[in-house]
Amino acid sequence: MTVRVLHVGKFFPPDRGGMESFLAELVLAQQAQGLEVSALVHGQPLAHDPDWLVRVPVQLSLVYTPIALGFRGALAQAIERFQPDVLHLHMPNVAVFWALTLASARRTSWVVHWHSDVVVSAQSPRALRLAYVAYRPFEQAVLEHADRIVATSQTYLEASEPLAEWHYKCSAVPLGIKTDLQALPLKPEALPWQGDSVRLLSVGRLAHYKGFETLVRAVAASEGVQLVIAGQGEAMAKLMALVATLTPAGQVPRIHLLGEVSEGLKHQLLDSCEAFCLASRERTEAFGVVLLEAMAHAKPCLVANLQGSGMPWVVQMAGAGLSHIRVDDVQSWVAVLSGLPAQRPQLKAWGAQGRQGLESHFSIDTCAQAIRGEYALGALASRVHDAYRLALPDPLMAPEKSDVLVVIPAKNEAATIAQVVADVRAAGWQHVLVVDDHSSDETGALARSAGAQVARPVLPLGAWGGMQLGIRHALAQGFHAVITMDADGQHEVKELPALLARADQADVVIGAHPQRVSPLRKLAWRWFKAISGFEFQDLTSGFRYYNRQAMQVLAGSEATLLDYQDVGVLMLLRHAQLRITEVPVHMNTRLSGHSRIFYSWFSVLRYMAVTTLLCLASWNAHSKKPVLPPQRSD
């Protein structure tokens, strides 16, 4: 059965912009996947618009925001006409707020595509700072109602203040573009390059957050480079005056402002430049779709190291260039640009790596497939009709071994770690991360020699901190699940499939071996079960499977505050209404030694006190819909 999706966007091509071009390519990719896709956007209807595209005329624009008085009525009509199973809301965009006012919209599953925060800073126009005060309550209301939220990178998601309360229903799906350049419309137009100096290009709206002033000053202070900037905006006059001031009398300017250019000329510029530069200084630059376009032309990318933006992450992920240049620092840019004339072979190498990275990580087909999975999760969360649920892949399907990261926290486990890692890899689990928690022996070196990836944190983390580090790493690298296990050889590797076997029935699977229970452990757990309501047999087991929904909960700030992972983790997961089950596993008790928690009366009493406080604490009481429908634990 066909899935129907209605996108609510800001604009659509031929209107220019990263959000606009991405929406157009996403729609085509989803239609090719067999979805029925329509779009509702701002703009004047065009004669050649397809039937599935509805443009709503704009009466005025305030603080970069289009105001279309007919948008609410158009949204109601589009829902009635297209009968969508999913409303895909692209933000920031005030038009999506109308969905809050329509009963037909509220009955539909919502997926919010979070392209960018509304970044308000001292450099922002005063009108924007005032407008955001009114915008914020509606923004949060949409996020609360949404079934799923899609950010464009894990980096941006973790730094986003507006999304901080909603991580339990967020995912990071990188944007993508078509990688086939043969379909791009190129036209024979004059190019502005002069001489044999290194040809640098930057493209974007001439706005305060883009950092063009810094880039212009850096190029003017560097020998052997020239710069072309393509784009129009409110900073045009200021930048033109700056270029004139920095150009010595009687010399030809090495910096050219072209204004708005055609799509064909943009791609000719990308094809003929030697490096692409993006000096953005605010997180309004959330991703940088134009970086992907530069990679499509095999051009290296030089970007500012803007913390909390996905921009440097994109370049690092693709291996496409440099991402360490300090934000708004002219001298940092000069240090890089001045060396480019002698680095032309390296520029070509970065460009070639970026082209490969684009194919691997940022194709529009990969992006569309991941978003379809988010539709599935949203459908389950909002309990849409069975026909839609059956039309989508089951998000609780057990992942393949290649989709699972095995996380092993370790401290001074030199006696066992190499064998544990070797056994895991020999069993077919090739992705192993050992978190070396400041071992004083050769734990890290032995794990690495056995084939594991090793992380050694700057500060000691403890067992749960190490597991959370592994979970966050797995999310950032796109793994679908993690399995956590100890490094001391207690867990038999042959029991790993037992966890995965139940992964299609639950979000979390606990490997239980109650036979190891000591009298002190029995006393503690009898008390804890009484006050928590859990009925599991082995609540201290660190041998667990977490799927992606569970990982998102456990990567959040609340989970960071935990001490004992066994108690707090289960309570957080139950609070998020995820499904937890338990399976019996065998443990090598000959290697267990003394319990790390239940080794004395003092340790038991301390543990009982901590768990009692956890159980009696008032957890965040926001009204949150579950990521998946609740189900009683086994």
FIPALUM-694938 format. One record per residue (C-alpha): residue number from 0; residue in one letter; x, y, z. Coordinates in steps of 0.02 Angstrom, whole numbers, plus 50000, padded with zeros to 5 digits. Example, Ala and Ser with C-alpha at 12.3 -4.5 7.8 and 13.67 -1.06 7.14 Angstrom:
2
NODE,0,A,50615,49775,50390 $
NODE,1,S,50684,49947,50357 $
***
This chain:
634
NODE,0,M,50000,50000,50000 $
NODE,1,T,50061,50175,49958 $
NODE,2,V,50121,50297,50092 $
NODE,3,R,50063,50476,50068 $
NODE,4,V,50172,50620,50127 $
NODE,5,L,50134,50807,50127 $
NODE,6,H,50286,50918,50145 $
NODE,7,V,50257,51091,50219 $
NODE,8,G,50407,51196,50167 $
NODE,9,K,50461,51375,50154 $
NODE,10,F,50491,51392,49966 $
NODE,11,F,50525,51279,49817 $
NODE,12,P,50635,51300,49661 $
NODE,13,P,50656,51405,49561 $
NODE,14,D,50668,51500,49727 $
NODE,15,R,50848,51483,49786 $
NODE,16,G,50919,51415,49948 $
NODE,17,G,50984,51258,50031 $
NODE,18,M,50817,51210,50110 $
NODE,19,E,50729,51237,49944 $
NODE,20,S,50848,51134,49837 $
NODE,21,F,50851,50994,49967 $
NODE,22,L,50661,50986,49974 $
NODE,23,A,50649,50974,49785 $
NODE,24,E,50775,50831,49776 $
NODE,25,L,50698,50741,49925 $
NODE,26,V,50525,50744,49846 $
NODE,27,L,50592,50668,49684 $
NODE,28,A,50691,50535,49779 $
NODE,29,Q,50539,50487,49883 $
NODE,30,Q,50428,50477,49730 $
NODE,31,A,50556,50362,49650 $
NODE,32,Q,50545,50253,49807 $
NODE,33,G,50358,50232,49778 $
NODE,34,L,50287,50358,49902 $
NODE,35,E,50146,50477,49855 $
NODE,36,V,50225,50645,49893 $
NODE,37,S,50153,50821,49884 $
NODE,38,A,50218,50989,49944 $
NODE,39,L,50142,51150,50009 $
NODE,40,V,50255,51304,50004 $
NODE,41,H,50255,51493,49987 $
NODE,42,G,50265,51575,49816 $
NODE,43,Q,50173,51627,49662 $
NODE,44,P,50100,51478,49567 $
NODE,45,L,50192,51442,49404 $
NODE,46,A,50116,51375,49244 $
NODE,47,H,50230,51222,49239 $
NODE,48,D,50205,51171,49422 $
NODE,49,P,50158,50987,49441 $
NODE,50,D,49991,50939,49519 $
NODE,51,W,50072,50885,49682 $
NODE,52,L,50152,51057,49713 $
NODE,53,V,50046,51196,49790 $
NODE,54,R,50117,51372,49807 $
NODE,55,V,50030,51501,49917 $
NODE,56,P,50055,51685,49867 $
NODE,57,V,50150,51793,49992 $
NODE,58,Q,50080,51964,50041 $
NODE,59,L,50233,52030,50135 $
NODE,60,S,50396,51980,50215 $
NODE,61,L,50445,52022,50394 $
NODE,62,V,50616,51984,50470 $
NODE,63,Y,50662,51858,50332 $
NODE,64,T,50490,51777,50357 $
NODE,65,P,50361,51761,50216 $
NODE,66,I,50183,51800,50269 $
NODE,67,A,50048,51714,50167 $
NODE,68,L,49873,51752,50233 $
NODE,69,G,49798,51605,50138 $
NODE,70,F,49917,51473,50205 $
NODE,71,R,49802,51401,50339 $
NODE,72,G,49661,51376,50214 $
NODE,73,A,49783,51303,50087 $
NODE,74,L,49848,51180,50217 $
NODE,75,A,49672,51124,50260 $
NODE,76,Q,49632,51099,50075 $
NODE,77,A,49795,51006,50044 $
NODE,78,I,49760,50886,50187 $
NODE,79,E,49584,50855,50121 $
NODE,80,R,49646,50833,49943 $
NODE,81,F,49803,50727,49971 $
NODE,82,Q,49746,50634,50128 $
NODE,83,P,49925,50621,50194 $
NODE,84,D,49982,50487,50316 $
NODE,85,V,50127,50600,50367 $
NODE,86,L,50146,50788,50379 $
NODE,87,H,50331,50825,50350 $
NODE,88,L,50359,50998,50425 $
NODE,89,H,50518,51091,50377 $
NODE,90,M,50579,51216,50507 $
NODE,91,P,50617,51357,50539 $
NODE,92,N,50456,51409,50455 $
NODE,93,V,50311,51503,50535 $
NODE,94,A,50189,51424,50411 $
NODE,95,V,50199,51257,50501 $
NODE,96,F,50118,51337,50654 $
NODE,97,W,49951,51332,50562 $
NODE,98,A,49954,51142,50585 $
NODE,99,L,49926,51170,50771 $
NODE,100,T,49758,51251,50732 $
NODE,101,L,49686,51117,50617 $
NODE,102,A,49604,50960,50685 $
NODE,103,S,49640,50868,50523 $
NODE,104,A,49825,50908,50542 $
NODE,105,R,49832,50858,50725 $
NODE,106,R,49758,50688,50682 $
NODE,107,T,49904,50654,50563 $
NODE,108,S,50078,50593,50607 $
NODE,109,W,50205,50736,50611 $
NODE,110,V,50389,50726,50565 $
NODE,111,V,50481,50889,50595 $
NODE,112,H,50637,50918,50489 $
NODE,113,W,50747,51033,50593 $
NODE,114,H,50856,51125,50467 $
NODE,115,S,50918,51257,50588 $
NODE,116,D,50888,51343,50754 $
NODE,117,V,50830,51522,50746 $
NODE,118,V,50996,51593,50806 $
NODE,119,V,50978,51757,50899 $
NODE,120,S,51141,51847,50941 $
NODE,121,A,51203,52022,50973 $
NODE,122,Q,51238,52037,50786 $
NODE,123,S,51061,51986,50738 $
NODE,124,P,50941,52123,50684 $
NODE,125,R,50842,52192,50832 $
NODE,126,A,50680,52147,50745 $
NODE,127,L,50734,51963,50739 $
NODE,128,R,50774,51963,50925 $
NODE,129,L,50602,52032,50965 $
NODE,130,A,50513,51917,50843 $
NODE,131,Y,50591,51761,50919 $
NODE,132,V,50509,51798,51086 $
NODE,133,A,50341,51771,51001 $
NODE,134,Y,50405,51630,50888 $
NODE,135,R,50477,51519,51027 $
NODE,136,P,50313,51460,51110 $
NODE,137,F,50240,51404,50944 $
NODE,138,E,50405,51321,50896 $
NODE,139,Q,50404,51219,51057 $
NODE,140,A,50220,51175,51035 $
NODE,141,V,50258,51101,50863 $
NODE,142,L,50405,51002,50934 $
NODE,143,E,50297,50937,51076 $
NODE,144,H,50163,50877,50956 $
NODE,145,A,50287,50801,50832 $
NODE,146,D,50305,50612,50830 $
NODE,147,R,50482,50620,50762 $
NODE,148,I,50612,50759,50742 $
NODE,149,V,50750,50745,50613 $
NODE,150,A,50907,50850,50636 $
NODE,151,T,51035,50864,50497 $
NODE,152,S,51183,50805,50602 $
NODE,153,Q,51216,50733,50775 $
NODE,154,T,51332,50882,50807 $
NODE,155,Y,51193,51006,50777 $
NODE,156,L,51066,50904,50875 $
NODE,157,E,51177,50898,51030 $
NODE,158,A,51209,51087,51024 $
NODE,159,S,51030,51140,50988 $
NODE,160,E,50948,51225,51138 $
NODE,161,P,50771,51218,51065 $
NODE,162,L,50786,51029,51041 $
NODE,163,A,50860,50995,51214 $
NODE,164,E,50694,50937,51288 $
NODE,165,W,50651,50822,51143 $
NODE,166,H,50805,50713,51116 $
NODE,167,Y,50705,50556,51154 $
NODE,168,K,50614,50574,50987 $
NODE,169,C,50756,50649,50884 $
NODE,170,S,50867,50569,50753 $
NODE,171,A,51010,50637,50649 $
NODE,172,V,50995,50610,50462 $
NODE,173,P,51123,50702,50354 $
NODE,174,L,51057,50799,50206 $
NODE,175,G,51093,50733,50033 $
NODE,176,I,51098,50786,49851 $
NODE,177,K,51096,50702,49682 $
NODE,178,T,51272,50647,49643 $
NODE,179,D,51249,50632,49454 $
NODE,180,L,51318,50793,49381 $
NODE,181,Q,51261,50749,49205 $
NODE,182,A,51086,50808,49250 $
NODE,183,L,51146,50983,49301 $
NODE,184,P,51097,51124,49180 $
NODE,185,L,51259,51207,49124 $
NODE,186,K,51259,51359,49011 $
NODE,187,P,51407,51443,48922 $
NODE,188,E,51426,51601,49025 $
NODE,189,A,51579,51710,49054 $
NODE,190,L,51683,51668,49207 $
NODE,191,P,51765,51804,49313 $
NODE,192,W,51932,51721,49353 $
NODE,193,Q,52090,51820,49317 $
NODE,194,G,52271,51764,49303 $
NODE,195,D,52343,51606,49379 $
NODE,196,S,52314,51639,49564 $
NODE,197,V,52218,51507,49661 $
NODE,198,R,52033,51522,49620 $
NODE,199,L,51925,51528,49778 $
NODE,200,L,51735,51526,49775 $
NODE,201,S,51601,51560,49905 $
NODE,202,V,51414,51552,49876 $
NODE,203,G,51270,51607,49986 $
NODE,204,R,51153,51744,50040 $
NODE,205,L,51249,51900,50090 $
NODE,206,A,51195,51901,50272 $
NODE,207,H,51284,51943,50434 $
NODE,208,Y,51302,51761,50491 $
NODE,209,K,51394,51704,50333 $
NODE,210,G,51560,51784,50382 $
NODE,211,F,51596,51855,50208 $
NODE,212,E,51680,52008,50284 $
NODE,213,T,51810,51897,50369 $
NODE,214,L,51841,51801,50208 $
NODE,215,V,51860,51962,50105 $
NODE,216,R,51988,52033,50229 $
NODE,217,A,52085,51870,50230 $
NODE,218,V,52096,51859,50041 $
NODE,219,A,52151,52041,50029 $
NODE,220,A,52292,52003,50152 $
NODE,221,S,52348,51842,50062 $
NODE,222,E,52458,51829,49908 $
NODE,223,G,52423,51716,49762 $
NODE,224,V,52235,51694,49786 $
NODE,225,Q,52077,51771,49713 $
NODE,226,L,51897,51759,49773 $
NODE,227,V,51727,51759,49689 $
NODE,228,I,51570,51776,49795 $
NODE,229,A,51404,51729,49715 $
NODE,230,G,51246,51784,49804 $
NODE,231,Q,51134,51930,49847 $
NODE,232,G,51081,52001,50014 $
NODE,233,E,51073,52146,50134 $
NODE,234,A,51263,52150,50158 $
NODE,235,M,51301,52182,49974 $
NODE,236,A,51333,52370,49989 $
NODE,237,K,51443,52347,50143 $
NODE,238,L,51547,52212,50060 $
NODE,239,M,51568,52312,49899 $
NODE,240,A,51632,52460,50001 $
NODE,241,L,51751,52346,50095 $
NODE,242,V,51822,52273,49934 $
NODE,243,A,51850,52448,49865 $
NODE,244,T,51938,52501,50026 $
NODE,245,L,52053,52349,50027 $
NODE,246,T,52102,52360,49842 $
NODE,247,P,52259,52467,49818 $
NODE,248,A,52239,52614,49700 $
NODE,249,G,52272,52568,49520 $
NODE,250,Q,52260,52381,49547 $
NODE,251,V,52128,52262,49481 $
NODE,252,P,52023,52191,49625 $
NODE,253,R,52059,52010,49670 $
NODE,254,I,51886,51995,49749 $
NODE,255,H,51729,51995,49641 $
NODE,256,L,51548,52006,49702 $
NODE,257,L,51437,51934,49566 $
NODE,258,G,51269,51955,49650 $
NODE,259,E,51132,51828,49611 $
NODE,260,V,51188,51703,49478 $
NODE,261,S,51095,51573,49377 $
NODE,262,E,51100,51390,49426 $
NODE,263,G,51203,51353,49273 $
NODE,264,L,51332,51487,49312 $
NODE,265,K,51342,51429,49493 $
NODE,266,H,51390,51255,49436 $
NODE,267,Q,51514,51323,49310 $
NODE,268,L,51595,51421,49450 $
NODE,269,L,51600,51266,49559 $
NODE,270,D,51674,51167,49417 $
NODE,271,S,51809,51296,49378 $
NODE,272,C,51862,51350,49554 $
NODE,273,E,52006,51268,49646 $
NODE,274,A,51933,51276,49821 $
NODE,275,F,51768,51318,49902 $
NODE,276,C,51765,51427,50060 $
NODE,277,L,51629,51446,50191 $
NODE,278,A,51669,51565,50335 $
NODE,279,S,51501,51563,50424 $
NODE,280,R,51508,51624,50604 $
NODE,281,E,51337,51579,50677 $
NODE,282,R,51243,51414,50692 $
NODE,283,T,51112,51478,50571 $
NODE,284,E,51231,51388,50453 $
NODE,285,A,51174,51219,50514 $
NODE,286,F,51241,51107,50376 $
NODE,287,G,51293,51190,50214 $
NODE,288,V,51211,51102,50066 $
NODE,289,V,51325,51203,49953 $
NODE,290,L,51471,51104,50026 $
NODE,291,L,51394,50947,49952 $
NODE,292,E,51377,51036,49785 $
NODE,293,A,51562,51080,49792 $
NODE,294,M,51604,50898,49831 $
NODE,295,A,51499,50844,49682 $
NODE,296,H,51622,50944,49575 $
NODE,297,A,51769,50865,49668 $
NODE,298,K,51819,51030,49746 $
NODE,299,P,51902,51044,49917 $
NODE,300,C,51811,51137,50054 $
NODE,301,L,51887,51259,50178 $
NODE,302,V,51769,51301,50321 $
NODE,303,A,51769,51387,50489 $
NODE,304,N,51770,51274,50642 $
NODE,305,L,51599,51333,50699 $
NODE,306,Q,51559,51233,50856 $
NODE,307,G,51383,51162,50862 $
NODE,308,S,51362,51175,50674 $
NODE,309,G,51362,51026,50559 $
NODE,310,M,51471,51121,50435 $
NODE,311,P,51643,51061,50498 $
NODE,312,W,51572,50887,50530 $
NODE,313,V,51519,50873,50347 $
NODE,314,V,51696,50913,50287 $
NODE,315,Q,51776,50795,50413 $
NODE,316,M,51656,50653,50373 $
NODE,317,A,51694,50667,50186 $
NODE,318,G,51881,50703,50208 $
NODE,319,A,51851,50848,50090 $
NODE,320,G,51970,50981,50156 $
NODE,321,L,52005,51088,50310 $
NODE,322,S,51884,51125,50452 $
NODE,323,H,51999,51195,50587 $
NODE,324,I,52000,51379,50536 $
NODE,325,R,51950,51488,50684 $
NODE,326,V,51783,51575,50672 $
NODE,327,D,51789,51761,50628 $
NODE,328,D,51980,51758,50636 $
NODE,329,V,52058,51843,50486 $
NODE,330,Q,52235,51787,50530 $
NODE,331,S,52181,51606,50545 $
NODE,332,W,52110,51616,50369 $
NODE,333,V,52266,51705,50305 $
NODE,334,A,52376,51566,50375 $
NODE,335,V,52278,51440,50272 $
NODE,336,L,52251,51541,50113 $
NODE,337,S,52432,51601,50098 $
NODE,338,G,52493,51422,50082 $
NODE,339,L,52370,51370,49947 $
NODE,340,P,52476,51417,49793 $
NODE,341,A,52604,51285,49848 $
NODE,342,Q,52469,51157,49891 $
NODE,343,R,52377,51134,49727 $
NODE,344,P,52409,50944,49723 $
NODE,345,Q,52339,50930,49899 $
NODE,346,L,52186,51031,49849 $
NODE,347,K,52152,50906,49709 $
NODE,348,A,52175,50761,49828 $
NODE,349,W,52050,50835,49952 $
NODE,350,G,51929,50863,49809 $
NODE,351,A,51941,50682,49754 $
NODE,352,Q,51914,50621,49934 $
NODE,353,G,51764,50736,49951 $
NODE,354,R,51686,50665,49793 $
NODE,355,Q,51702,50489,49864 $
NODE,356,G,51636,50548,50033 $
NODE,357,L,51485,50624,49949 $
NODE,358,E,51441,50457,49869 $
NODE,359,S,51466,50364,50033 $
NODE,360,H,51377,50479,50157 $
NODE,361,F,51275,50616,50074 $
NODE,362,S,51174,50548,49928 $
NODE,363,I,50991,50599,49920 $
NODE,364,D,50937,50417,49902 $
NODE,365,T,51021,50368,50066 $
NODE,366,C,50944,50519,50151 $
NODE,367,A,50769,50479,50084 $
NODE,368,Q,50781,50299,50142 $
NODE,369,A,50830,50352,50318 $
NODE,370,I,50688,50477,50326 $
NODE,371,R,50566,50342,50273 $
NODE,372,G,50621,50248,50429 $
NODE,373,E,50580,50403,50532 $
NODE,374,Y,50405,50402,50455 $
NODE,375,A,50386,50223,50517 $
NODE,376,L,50433,50272,50694 $
NODE,377,G,50316,50420,50689 $
NODE,378,A,50175,50310,50626 $
NODE,379,L,50196,50191,50772 $
NODE,380,A,50207,50333,50897 $
NODE,381,S,50045,50414,50841 $
NODE,382,R,49956,50249,50803 $
NODE,383,V,49901,50296,50628 $
NODE,384,H,49791,50175,50535 $
NODE,385,D,49849,49997,50509 $
NODE,386,A,49863,50013,50321 $
NODE,387,Y,50001,50144,50338 $
NODE,388,R,50089,50044,50473 $
NODE,389,L,50092,49890,50361 $
NODE,390,A,50157,49991,50215 $
NODE,391,L,50317,50036,50307 $
NODE,392,P,50465,49932,50364 $
NODE,393,D,50456,49872,50545 $
NODE,394,P,50572,49984,50646 $
NODE,395,L,50597,49843,50772 $
NODE,396,M,50673,49723,50647 $
NODE,397,A,50831,49647,50719 $
NODE,398,P,50982,49733,50639 $
NODE,399,E,51124,49642,50553 $
NODE,400,K,51289,49619,50644 $
NODE,401,S,51364,49755,50533 $
NODE,402,D,51238,49880,50604 $
NODE,403,V,51284,49845,50786 $
NODE,404,L,51428,49919,50885 $
NODE,405,V,51493,49813,51030 $
NODE,406,V,51546,49931,51171 $
NODE,407,I,51664,49867,51305 $
NODE,408,P,51711,49985,51449 $
NODE,409,A,51877,49929,51523 $
NODE,410,K,51996,49979,51662 $
NODE,411,N,52151,49875,51698 $
NODE,412,E,52086,49723,51605 $
NODE,413,A,52250,49675,51520 $
NODE,414,A,52229,49494,51573 $
NODE,415,T,52068,49468,51473 $
NODE,416,I,52033,49611,51352 $
NODE,417,A,52131,49545,51202 $
NODE,418,Q,52045,49376,51209 $
NODE,419,V,51873,49454,51232 $
NODE,420,V,51897,49567,51080 $
NODE,421,A,51969,49425,50976 $
NODE,422,D,51822,49311,51020 $
NODE,423,V,51695,49447,50977 $
NODE,424,R,51774,49481,50807 $
NODE,425,A,51795,49296,50769 $
NODE,426,A,51608,49275,50798 $
NODE,427,G,51574,49401,50659 $
NODE,428,W,51550,49562,50759 $
NODE,429,Q,51675,49672,50671 $
NODE,430,H,51633,49839,50751 $
NODE,431,V,51706,49841,50927 $
NODE,432,L,51741,49995,51032 $
NODE,433,V,51842,49977,51192 $
NODE,434,V,51831,50128,51308 $
NODE,435,D,51995,50126,51403 $
NODE,436,D,51949,50216,51565 $
NODE,437,H,52124,50273,51616 $
NODE,438,S,52198,50100,51635 $
NODE,439,S,52371,50093,51714 $
NODE,440,D,52414,49934,51618 $
NODE,441,E,52416,49889,51432 $
NODE,442,T,52227,49871,51414 $
NODE,443,G,52210,49997,51272 $
NODE,444,A,52360,49935,51172 $
NODE,445,L,52306,49753,51187 $
NODE,446,A,52127,49793,51134 $
NODE,447,R,52190,49890,50983 $
NODE,448,S,52308,49749,50932 $
NODE,449,A,52161,49629,50940 $
NODE,450,G,52065,49733,50814 $
NODE,451,A,51958,49849,50921 $
NODE,452,Q,51940,50035,50904 $
NODE,453,V,51999,50113,51067 $
NODE,454,A,51941,50275,51149 $
NODE,455,R,52033,50344,51300 $
NODE,456,P,51933,50490,51376 $
NODE,457,V,52020,50643,51446 $
NODE,458,L,51944,50617,51618 $
NODE,459,P,51894,50454,51707 $
NODE,460,L,51714,50407,51667 $
NODE,461,G,51669,50251,51765 $
NODE,462,A,51578,50102,51690 $
NODE,463,W,51419,50194,51643 $
NODE,464,G,51513,50345,51576 $
NODE,465,G,51611,50230,51463 $
NODE,466,M,51453,50146,51401 $
NODE,467,Q,51372,50315,51366 $
NODE,468,L,51526,50372,51270 $
NODE,469,G,51508,50216,51162 $
NODE,470,I,51322,50248,51137 $
NODE,471,R,51353,50426,51081 $
NODE,472,H,51490,50368,50963 $
NODE,473,A,51371,50239,50890 $
NODE,474,L,51238,50371,50859 $
NODE,475,A,51363,50488,50776 $
NODE,476,Q,51426,50348,50663 $
NODE,477,G,51252,50290,50611 $
NODE,478,F,51245,50121,50699 $
NODE,479,H,51070,50052,50726 $
NODE,480,A,51108,49973,50894 $
NODE,481,V,51240,49939,51026 $
NODE,482,I,51280,49791,51136 $
NODE,483,T,51370,49831,51298 $
NODE,484,M,51474,49698,51387 $
NODE,485,D,51608,49685,51520 $
NODE,486,A,51792,49664,51481 $
NODE,487,D,51832,49536,51616 $
NODE,488,G,51783,49380,51518 $
NODE,489,Q,51625,49341,51615 $
NODE,490,H,51510,49353,51465 $
NODE,491,E,51523,49212,51342 $
NODE,492,V,51535,49282,51165 $
NODE,493,K,51423,49141,51105 $
NODE,494,E,51281,49225,51202 $
NODE,495,L,51285,49383,51094 $
NODE,496,P,51157,49311,50970 $
NODE,497,A,51037,49282,51116 $
NODE,498,L,51022,49470,51138 $
NODE,499,L,50999,49503,50953 $
NODE,500,A,50869,49366,50939 $
NODE,501,R,50749,49469,51046 $
NODE,502,A,50788,49634,50961 $
NODE,503,D,50633,49622,50851 $
NODE,504,Q,50522,49617,51006 $
NODE,505,A,50596,49751,51119 $
NODE,506,D,50699,49910,51121 $
NODE,507,V,50811,49845,51260 $
NODE,508,V,50866,49667,51297 $
NODE,509,I,50951,49622,51463 $
NODE,510,G,51062,49469,51474 $
NODE,511,A,51019,49389,51641 $
NODE,512,H,51120,49264,51742 $
NODE,513,P,51032,49260,51912 $
NODE,514,Q,51136,49110,51969 $
NODE,515,R,51276,49229,52017 $
NODE,516,V,51166,49314,52147 $
NODE,517,S,51248,49322,52320 $
NODE,518,P,51155,49344,52487 $
NODE,519,L,51201,49530,52489 $
NODE,520,R,51141,49552,52310 $
NODE,521,K,50978,49463,52350 $
NODE,522,L,50947,49582,52496 $
NODE,523,A,50979,49737,52390 $
NODE,524,W,50874,49681,52244 $
NODE,525,R,50729,49625,52351 $
NODE,526,W,50720,49803,52418 $
NODE,527,F,50744,49883,52248 $
NODE,528,K,50612,49777,52162 $
NODE,529,A,50489,49824,52298 $
NODE,530,I,50508,50011,52270 $
NODE,531,S,50539,50013,52081 $
NODE,532,G,50413,49885,52019 $
NODE,533,F,50541,49799,51905 $
NODE,534,E,50529,49610,51899 $
NODE,535,F,50692,49572,51809 $
NODE,536,Q,50805,49438,51880 $
NODE,537,D,50974,49522,51851 $
NODE,538,L,50960,49710,51859 $
NODE,539,T,51147,49740,51878 $
NODE,540,S,51190,49654,51715 $
NODE,541,G,51294,49762,51598 $
NODE,542,F,51265,49637,51458 $
NODE,543,R,51129,49727,51360 $
NODE,544,Y,51062,49769,51187 $
NODE,545,Y,50999,49946,51152 $
NODE,546,N,50915,49994,50988 $
NODE,547,R,50926,50168,50913 $
NODE,548,Q,50776,50237,51008 $
NODE,549,A,50851,50179,51173 $
NODE,550,M,51020,50249,51123 $
NODE,551,Q,50943,50420,51094 $
NODE,552,V,50869,50419,51268 $
NODE,553,L,51033,50364,51347 $
NODE,554,A,51137,50494,51253 $
NODE,555,G,51040,50635,51337 $
NODE,556,S,51089,50748,51480 $
NODE,557,E,50981,50656,51609 $
NODE,558,A,51075,50496,51575 $
NODE,559,T,51241,50586,51597 $
NODE,560,L,51196,50622,51779 $
NODE,561,L,51179,50438,51824 $
NODE,562,D,51299,50341,51934 $
NODE,563,Y,51246,50160,51924 $
NODE,564,Q,51194,50122,51744 $
NODE,565,D,51087,49973,51793 $
NODE,566,V,50958,50066,51898 $
NODE,567,G,50953,50237,51819 $
NODE,568,V,50959,50175,51641 $
NODE,569,L,50809,50061,51665 $
NODE,570,M,50710,50200,51747 $
NODE,571,L,50748,50322,51605 $
NODE,572,L,50701,50193,51476 $
NODE,573,R,50539,50152,51566 $
NODE,574,H,50502,50340,51580 $
NODE,575,A,50520,50352,51391 $
NODE,576,Q,50398,50204,51378 $
NODE,577,L,50520,50094,51282 $
NODE,578,R,50500,49905,51283 $
NODE,579,I,50621,49808,51394 $
NODE,580,T,50641,49620,51402 $
NODE,581,E,50761,49496,51482 $
NODE,582,V,50841,49337,51414 $
NODE,583,P,50939,49206,51510 $
NODE,584,V,51125,49196,51465 $
NODE,585,H,51272,49096,51528 $
NODE,586,M,51414,49182,51621 $
NODE,587,N,51587,49118,51659 $
NODE,588,T,51572,49137,51847 $
NODE,589,R,51746,49066,51874 $
NODE,590,L,51814,49234,51813 $
NODE,591,S,51691,49345,51906 $
NODE,592,G,51792,49375,52065 $
NODE,593,H,51716,49493,52190 $
NODE,594,S,51562,49596,52146 $
NODE,595,R,51605,49776,52106 $
NODE,596,I,51450,49835,52199 $
NODE,597,F,51399,49702,52326 $
NODE,598,Y,51564,49663,52410 $
NODE,599,S,51523,49725,52588 $
NODE,600,W,51381,49782,52698 $
NODE,601,F,51436,49962,52674 $
NODE,602,S,51431,49947,52484 $
NODE,603,V,51259,49868,52491 $
NODE,604,L,51189,50003,52604 $
NODE,605,R,51265,50140,52495 $
NODE,606,Y,51192,50060,52340 $
NODE,607,M,51020,50042,52420 $
NODE,608,A,51023,50225,52473 $
NODE,609,V,51066,50284,52297 $
NODE,610,T,50935,50175,52213 $
NODE,611,T,50803,50231,52338 $
NODE,612,L,50838,50413,52297 $
NODE,613,L,50827,50373,52111 $
NODE,614,C,50660,50286,52132 $
NODE,615,L,50586,50425,52238 $
NODE,616,A,50652,50567,52128 $
NODE,617,S,50531,50669,52023 $
NODE,618,W,50578,50639,51842 $
NODE,619,N,50546,50768,51707 $
NODE,620,A,50356,50782,51702 $
NODE,621,H,50337,50857,51526 $
NODE,622,S,50195,50782,51427 $
NODE,623,K,50290,50676,51303 $
NODE,624,K,50223,50549,51182 $
NODE,625,P,50320,50385,51179 $
NODE,626,V,50435,50346,51035 $
NODE,627,L,50352,50175,51027 $
NODE,628,P,50189,50115,51102 $
NODE,629,P,50215,50053,51281 $
NODE,630,Q,50218,49867,51315 $
NODE,631,R,50231,49776,51480 $
NODE,632,S,50403,49708,51517 $
NODE,633,D,50426,49521,51507 $
***
